[in-house]
C-alpha cells in the first residue's frame, strides 16, 4: 500500500471530518490535503490522487461521484438597494432582480470581496464561498432561481491510487467494519474461522438413568406372592 495520499479541494468545501476519519483509519499513510483555486488542474498535473471539484463533469479521463449541491447567493454591499425589503425576514432574490447590476467577476478572494464592499458591483457565488469570505459590510442574499453549485469527488481512470475506494467509502459514511469493505469482511471472516478452530470441543455429558414414571403402570413393581 502507498504511504502517501494527496487530496485537493476548492474554497468553501469543508473536508476535515473526512480527512480526520481517514487519518484514524490509516495512521501509517501520509495524508496531504491542500486547498486550490483549480483542483482539476492539480489533478491533471499529478499533484493530487483525487480532488473535490465544483461543477465538474465526468469524462474519458476521470471518474466522478456527485456529493451535494448548494445555493447560489448574490453578494452585495450591506446598504445596497437590493437589501431593502418590507419584510424583516431573510430577503430572497430572483435573477431578474439583478438585471442591470454591475458585476464583480474573477476568482473569489479577500480582494474580490473588498471590491464588492467598495461598491464596484455585486457578485454571484456559491453560499459556502460567500460564507468563507464574509465581511461585516457585505451581505449574501439567496437567488431562488439560480442554478445550484454541485460538489463532486473525482479521480483519474488510469493509475487509480489504491486508497481511493477507502476514501470514497469514508465520504459515503461507511465505517471501518462495514461489510461493504471486502478487505475488512475477508479479515473478519478469517478471524472468526480461526477463533472457531481454536475453541475446545464441548465435553459430552454422561447419560443419566431415567427415573420411572409413577403414573406408568408398567413401571410399578409387582407385589411379591406369598
C-alpha positions in Angstrom: 0.0 0.0 0.0 1.3 3.5 -0.9 2.4 5.5 2.1 1.2 8.9 0.7 -2.2 10.0 -0.4 -2.9 13.6 -1.7 -6.2 15.4 -1.9 -7.1 18.9 -3.1 -10.3 20.9 -2.6 -11.7 24.3 -3.6 -12.7 27.2 -1.4 -16.0 26.6 0.5 -15.7 22.8 0.7 -15.0 21.5 4.2 -13.2 18.2 4.2 -12.0 18.0 7.8 -14.4 15.3 9.0 -13.4 13.0 6.2 -9.7 13.6 6.4 -9.7 13.0 10.2 -11.5 9.7 9.7 -9.0 8.7 7.0 -6.1 9.5 9.3 -7.6 7.5 12.1 -8.2 4.5 9.8 -4.8 4.7 8.1 -2.3 6.2 10.6 0.7 5.0 8.7 -0.3 6.8 5.5 0.9 10.4 4.9 -2.2 12.4 4.1 -1.6 15.6 2.1 -4.5 18.0 2.0 -4.3 21.2 0.0 -6.7 24.0 -0.9 -6.7 25.0 -4.5 -8.3 27.5 -6.9 -8.1 24.9 -9.6 -8.4 21.4 -8.2 -9.0 19.8 -11.6 -5.7 21.4 -12.8 -3.9 20.0 -9.8 -5.3 16.5 -10.5 -4.4 16.7 -14.2 -0.8 17.7 -13.3 -0.5 14.8 -10.9 -0.4 16.9 -7.8 -3.3 15.0 -6.1 -4.6 11.5 -6.2 -8.2 12.7 -6.0 -9.9 16.1 -5.6 -13.2 17.7 -4.6 -14.3 19.8 -7.5 -17.1 22.3 -8.1 -19.5 21.9 -11.1 -17.3 19.2 -12.7 -18.4 16.6 -15.2 -17.1 13.0 -15.7 -15.1 12.4 -18.8 -12.9 9.9 -20.5 -10.0 10.6 -18.1 -11.8 11.0 -14.8 -14.3 9.2 -12.6 -16.7 11.5 -10.7 -19.3 10.9 -7.9 -21.7 13.7 -7.0 -21.8 14.6 -3.3 -24.1 17.5 -2.8 -25.4 20.8 -4.2 -25.6 24.3 -2.6 -27.5 27.5 -3.3 -26.1 30.5 -5.2 -26.2 33.8 -3.4 -25.8 37.4 -4.5 -23.1 39.2 -2.5 -23.8 42.9 -2.2 -22.8 45.9 -0.1 -24.9 45.8 3.2 -26.6 49.1 2.2 -27.4 48.2 -1.4 -30.9 48.8 -2.6 -31.3 45.1 -3.1 -31.2 44.6 0.7 -34.3 46.8 1.2 -37.4 44.9 2.0 -40.7 45.4 3.8 -40.2 42.0 5.5 -37.7 41.8 8.3 -37.0 38.1 7.4 -34.4 36.9 5.0 -34.6 38.6 1.6 -34.6 36.3 -1.3 -34.0 37.4 -4.9 -34.6 36.2 -8.4 -32.2 36.5 -11.3 -34.5 39.2 -12.9 -33.8 41.4 -9.8 -30.2 41.5 -10.8 -30.6 42.8 -14.3 -28.6 45.9 -15.0 -26.5 45.5 -11.9 -22.7 45.8 -12.4 -20.9 42.6 -11.6 -17.6 41.8 -9.9 -16.1 38.7 -11.5 -12.9 36.7 -11.1 -11.5 34.3 -8.6 -13.1 34.7 -5.2 -10.7 36.1 -2.6 -10.4 38.8 0.1 -9.6 41.4 -2.6 -12.6 40.2 -4.6 -14.9 40.8 -1.6 -13.3 44.1 -0.9 -14.3 45.2 -4.4 -17.9 44.3 -3.6 -17.7 46.2 -0.3 -16.4 49.3 -2.0 -19.4 49.3 -4.3 -17.8 48.1 -7.5 -20.8 45.8 -8.1 -22.5 42.6 -7.0 -21.2 39.0 -7.3 -22.9 35.6 -7.6 -21.2 33.0 -5.5 -21.9 29.6 -4.0 -23.2 30.1 -0.5 -20.2 28.3 1.2 -17.7 30.5 -0.7 -19.6 33.7 0.4 -19.5 32.4 4.0 -15.8 31.6 3.9 -15.1 35.2 2.7 -17.7 37.0 4.7 -17.3 40.6 5.8 -19.4 42.8 8.1 -20.0 45.3 5.3 -21.2 42.7 2.8 -24.4 40.6 2.8 -25.3 37.4 0.9 -28.9 37.1 -0.5 -30.2 33.8 -1.8 -31.1 33.8 -5.5 -34.0 31.4 -5.7 -34.0 30.6 -9.4 -30.2 30.4 -9.9 -28.7 27.0 -10.8 -27.2 25.3 -7.8 -23.4 24.7 -7.5 -22.6 21.0 -7.4 -19.7 19.4 -5.5 -18.2 16.1 -6.6 -15.3 13.8 -5.9 -13.2 12.9 -8.9 -10.0 10.9 -9.6 -8.2 9.6 -12.7 -9.4 6.5 -14.5 -5.9 5.4 -15.2 -3.4 4.7 -12.4 -6.0 4.9 -9.6 -4.5 5.2 -6.2 -5.1 2.0 -4.1 -6.7 4.1 -1.3 -9.3 5.8 -3.5 -12.0 3.3 -2.7 -11.4 3.6 1.0 -11.7 7.4 0.9 -14.8 7.2 -1.1 -16.2 4.8 1.5 -15.4 7.3 4.3 -17.1 10.2 2.4 -20.2 8.0 1.9 -20.3 7.1 5.6 -19.1 3.6 5.6 -17.4 2.5 8.9 -14.1 0.7 9.1 -16.1 -2.5 9.9 -18.6 -2.1 7.1 -19.5 -5.4 5.4 -19.2 -3.5 2.1 -15.5 -3.2 2.6 -14.3 -6.5 1.1 -10.9 -6.4 2.7 -12.4 -5.9 6.2 -15.1 -8.5 5.6 -12.4 -11.0 4.5 -10.3 -10.3 7.6 -13.3 -10.7 9.9 -14.3 -14.0 8.2 -10.8 -15.3 8.6 -10.6 -14.2 12.2 -13.9 -15.9 13.0 -12.9 -19.1 11.3 -9.6 -19.1 13.3 -11.3 -18.5 16.6 -13.8 -21.3 15.9 -10.9 -23.7 15.2 -9.3 -22.8 18.5 -12.4 -23.5 20.6 -12.1 -26.7 22.6 -14.7 -29.3 21.8 -17.5 -29.3 24.4 -17.3 -32.4 26.7 -20.1 -34.9 26.2 -22.4 -35.3 29.1 -22.8 -38.7 30.7 -26.1 -40.3 30.2 -28.3 -40.2 33.4 -30.7 -43.1 34.1 -34.2 -42.2 33.6 -36.5 -42.2 36.6 -39.5 -44.4 36.5 -42.7 -42.6 35.8 -45.1 -43.3 38.8 -48.1 -42.9 36.5 -46.9 -45.7 34.2 -48.4 -49.0 35.5 -45.6 -51.0 33.7 -43.0 -49.1 35.7 -44.6 -50.1 39.1 -43.2 -53.0 41.0 -45.5 -56.0 41.2 -46.2 -57.2 44.7 -44.5 -60.5 45.8 -46.7 -63.6 46.1 -46.5 -65.4 49.3 
